[in-house]
Amino acid sequence: MVSIGIDPGQKGGIAILRYGGDLEAFPMPMAGKEIDVSALVFRLSGVSKLENKLAIVEKVHSMPKQGVASSFKFGKLYGCILGVLGTLFIPIKLVTPQAWKKEILAGTKKDKDAAIDYVSMRYPNFSLIPVRCRKPHDGMADAICLAEYGIREK
């Protein structure tokens, strides 16, 4: 079983979790302010060849008082992610933030810090601090939590 957790957005992340604990995670590949589709395809193409895989993508929508341009930009990024997964024949399950946080972050504030704390405790040898950064990447933490949700739900 391979679970791919995806926290969409410019500051989102992607995690690939194999049953048994083998974990890979990285920030959303961006080229400036646009998603780097080629990099996303490259990072996920190895997983596409595996059996028993599932992508858990956070189900998102526009927020009240969010500008039209930013909503359009976010929707474009979200659509690119779903398009790449579909092209690579990776099955997709859309999960609301409330659903995965209820399962994975039970008993916490269910915020970004809770996700970082969960990942730090669950995977103590995995660093959430990307190269050239100083603090943990909350998009990667959310993606790992989404991947964990996929393993539990399968």
Contacts in CASP RR format, 6 or more apart in sequence:
PFRMAT RR
TARGET T0000
AUTHOR 0000-0000-0000
METHOD contacts of the structure
MODEL  1
MVSIGIDPGQKGGIAILRYGGDLEAFPMPMAGKEIDVSALVFRLSGVSKL
ENKLAIVEKVHSMPKQGVASSFKFGKLYGCILGVLGTLFIPIKLVTPQAW
KKEILAGTKKDKDAAIDYVSMRYPNFSLIPVRCRKPHDGMADAICLAEYG
IREK
1 18 0 8 1.000
1 19 0 8 1.000
1 52 0 8 1.000
1 53 0 8 1.000
1 54 0 8 1.000
1 151 0 8 1.000
1 154 0 8 1.000
2 16 0 8 1.000
2 17 0 8 1.000
2 18 0 8 1.000
2 19 0 8 1.000
2 47 0 8 1.000
2 50 0 8 1.000
2 52 0 8 1.000
2 53 0 8 1.000
2 54 0 8 1.000
3 16 0 8 1.000
3 17 0 8 1.000
3 18 0 8 1.000
3 19 0 8 1.000
3 53 0 8 1.000
3 54 0 8 1.000
3 55 0 8 1.000
3 56 0 8 1.000
3 147 0 8 1.000
3 148 0 8 1.000
3 149 0 8 1.000
3 150 0 8 1.000
3 151 0 8 1.000
3 154 0 8 1.000
4 14 0 8 1.000
4 15 0 8 1.000
4 16 0 8 1.000
4 17 0 8 1.000
4 44 0 8 1.000
4 47 0 8 1.000
4 53 0 8 1.000
4 54 0 8 1.000
4 55 0 8 1.000
4 56 0 8 1.000
4 90 0 8 1.000
4 147 0 8 1.000
5 14 0 8 1.000
5 15 0 8 1.000
5 16 0 8 1.000
5 17 0 8 1.000
5 55 0 8 1.000
5 56 0 8 1.000
5 57 0 8 1.000
5 143 0 8 1.000
5 144 0 8 1.000
5 146 0 8 1.000
5 147 0 8 1.000
5 149 0 8 1.000
5 150 0 8 1.000
6 13 0 8 1.000
6 14 0 8 1.000
6 15 0 8 1.000
6 55 0 8 1.000
6 56 0 8 1.000
6 57 0 8 1.000
6 58 0 8 1.000
6 81 0 8 1.000
6 143 0 8 1.000
6 146 0 8 1.000
7 13 0 8 1.000
7 14 0 8 1.000
7 28 0 8 1.000
7 58 0 8 1.000
7 139 0 8 1.000
7 140 0 8 1.000
7 142 0 8 1.000
7 143 0 8 1.000
7 146 0 8 1.000
8 28 0 8 1.000
8 57 0 8 1.000
8 58 0 8 1.000
8 60 0 8 1.000
8 74 0 8 1.000
8 77 0 8 1.000
8 78 0 8 1.000
8 81 0 8 1.000
9 28 0 8 1.000
9 74 0 8 1.000
9 77 0 8 1.000
9 78 0 8 1.000
10 28 0 8 1.000
10 30 0 8 1.000
10 33 0 8 1.000
10 77 0 8 1.000
11 27 0 8 1.000
11 28 0 8 1.000
11 137 0 8 1.000
11 138 0 8 1.000
11 139 0 8 1.000
12 27 0 8 1.000
12 28 0 8 1.000
12 137 0 8 1.000
12 139 0 8 1.000
12 140 0 8 1.000
12 142 0 8 1.000
12 143 0 8 1.000
13 25 0 8 1.000
13 26 0 8 1.000
13 27 0 8 1.000
13 28 0 8 1.000
13 137 0 8 1.000
13 139 0 8 1.000
13 140 0 8 1.000
13 142 0 8 1.000
13 143 0 8 1.000
14 25 0 8 1.000
14 26 0 8 1.000
14 27 0 8 1.000
14 28 0 8 1.000
14 40 0 8 1.000
14 43 0 8 1.000
14 44 0 8 1.000
14 140 0 8 1.000
14 143 0 8 1.000
15 23 0 8 1.000
15 24 0 8 1.000
15 25 0 8 1.000
15 140 0 8 1.000
15 143 0 8 1.000
15 144 0 8 1.000
15 146 0 8 1.000
15 147 0 8 1.000
16 23 0 8 1.000
16 24 0 8 1.000
16 25 0 8 1.000
16 47 0 8 1.000
16 147 0 8 1.000
17 23 0 8 1.000
17 24 0 8 1.000
17 144 0 8 1.000
17 147 0 8 1.000
17 148 0 8 1.000
17 151 0 8 1.000
19 151 0 8 1.000
21 123 0 8 1.000
23 123 0 8 1.000
23 126 0 8 1.000
23 144 0 8 1.000
23 147 0 8 1.000
25 126 0 8 1.000
25 128 0 8 1.000
25 140 0 8 1.000
25 143 0 8 1.000
25 144 0 8 1.000
26 43 0 8 1.000
26 130 0 8 1.000
26 140 0 8 1.000
27 130 0 8 1.000
27 137 0 8 1.000
27 139 0 8 1.000
27 140 0 8 1.000
28 35 0 8 1.000
28 77 0 8 1.000
28 139 0 8 1.000
29 35 0 8 1.000
29 36 0 8 1.000
29 39 0 8 1.000
29 40 0 8 1.000
29 43 0 8 1.000
30 36 0 8 1.000
31 39 0 8 1.000
33 73 0 8 1.000
34 77 0 8 1.000
35 76 0 8 1.000
35 77 0 8 1.000
35 80 0 8 1.000
35 81 0 8 1.000
37 80 0 8 1.000
37 84 0 8 1.000
40 80 0 8 1.000
40 81 0 8 1.000
40 84 0 8 1.000
41 84 0 8 1.000
41 87 0 8 1.000
41 88 0 8 1.000
44 84 0 8 1.000
44 85 0 8 1.000
44 88 0 8 1.000
44 90 0 8 1.000
45 88 0 8 1.000
47 53 0 8 1.000
47 88 0 8 1.000
47 90 0 8 1.000
48 88 0 8 1.000
48 89 0 8 1.000
48 90 0 8 1.000
53 90 0 8 1.000
53 91 0 8 1.000
54 90 0 8 1.000
54 91 0 8 1.000
54 92 0 8 1.000
54 93 0 8 1.000
54 150 0 8 1.000
54 154 0 8 1.000
55 85 0 8 1.000
55 90 0 8 1.000
55 91 0 8 1.000
55 92 0 8 1.000
55 93 0 8 1.000
56 93 0 8 1.000
56 95 0 8 1.000
56 100 0 8 1.000
56 146 0 8 1.000
56 147 0 8 1.000
56 149 0 8 1.000
56 150 0 8 1.000
56 153 0 8 1.000
57 81 0 8 1.000
57 82 0 8 1.000
57 85 0 8 1.000
57 92 0 8 1.000
57 93 0 8 1.000
57 94 0 8 1.000
57 95 0 8 1.000
57 146 0 8 1.000
58 94 0 8 1.000
58 95 0 8 1.000
58 96 0 8 1.000
58 97 0 8 1.000
58 100 0 8 1.000
58 142 0 8 1.000
58 146 0 8 1.000
59 94 0 8 1.000
59 95 0 8 1.000
59 96 0 8 1.000
59 97 0 8 1.000
60 74 0 8 1.000
60 78 0 8 1.000
60 97 0 8 1.000
62 71 0 8 1.000
62 74 0 8 1.000
62 75 0 8 1.000
66 74 0 8 1.000
82 92 0 8 1.000
85 92 0 8 1.000
86 92 0 8 1.000
93 150 0 8 1.000
93 153 0 8 1.000
95 146 0 8 1.000
95 149 0 8 1.000
99 149 0 8 1.000
100 145 0 8 1.000
100 146 0 8 1.000
100 149 0 8 1.000
101 110 0 8 1.000
101 145 0 8 1.000
102 110 0 8 1.000
103 149 0 8 1.000
103 152 0 8 1.000
103 153 0 8 1.000
104 115 0 8 1.000
104 118 0 8 1.000
104 145 0 8 1.000
104 148 0 8 1.000
104 149 0 8 1.000
104 152 0 8 1.000
105 114 0 8 1.000
105 115 0 8 1.000
105 118 0 8 1.000
105 145 0 8 1.000
108 114 0 8 1.000
108 117 0 8 1.000
108 118 0 8 1.000
112 138 0 8 1.000
112 139 0 8 1.000
112 141 0 8 1.000
112 142 0 8 1.000
113 138 0 8 1.000
115 138 0 8 1.000
115 139 0 8 1.000
115 141 0 8 1.000
115 142 0 8 1.000
115 144 0 8 1.000
115 145 0 8 1.000
116 128 0 8 1.000
116 136 0 8 1.000
116 138 0 8 1.000
116 141 0 8 1.000
118 141 0 8 1.000
118 145 0 8 1.000
119 126 0 8 1.000
119 128 0 8 1.000
119 140 0 8 1.000
119 141 0 8 1.000
119 144 0 8 1.000
119 145 0 8 1.000
120 128 0 8 1.000
120 136 0 8 1.000
122 148 0 8 1.000
123 144 0 8 1.000
126 144 0 8 1.000
128 136 0 8 1.000
128 137 0 8 1.000
128 140 0 8 1.000
128 141 0 8 1.000
129 135 0 8 1.000
129 136 0 8 1.000
129 137 0 8 1.000
130 137 0 8 1.000
130 140 0 8 1.000
END
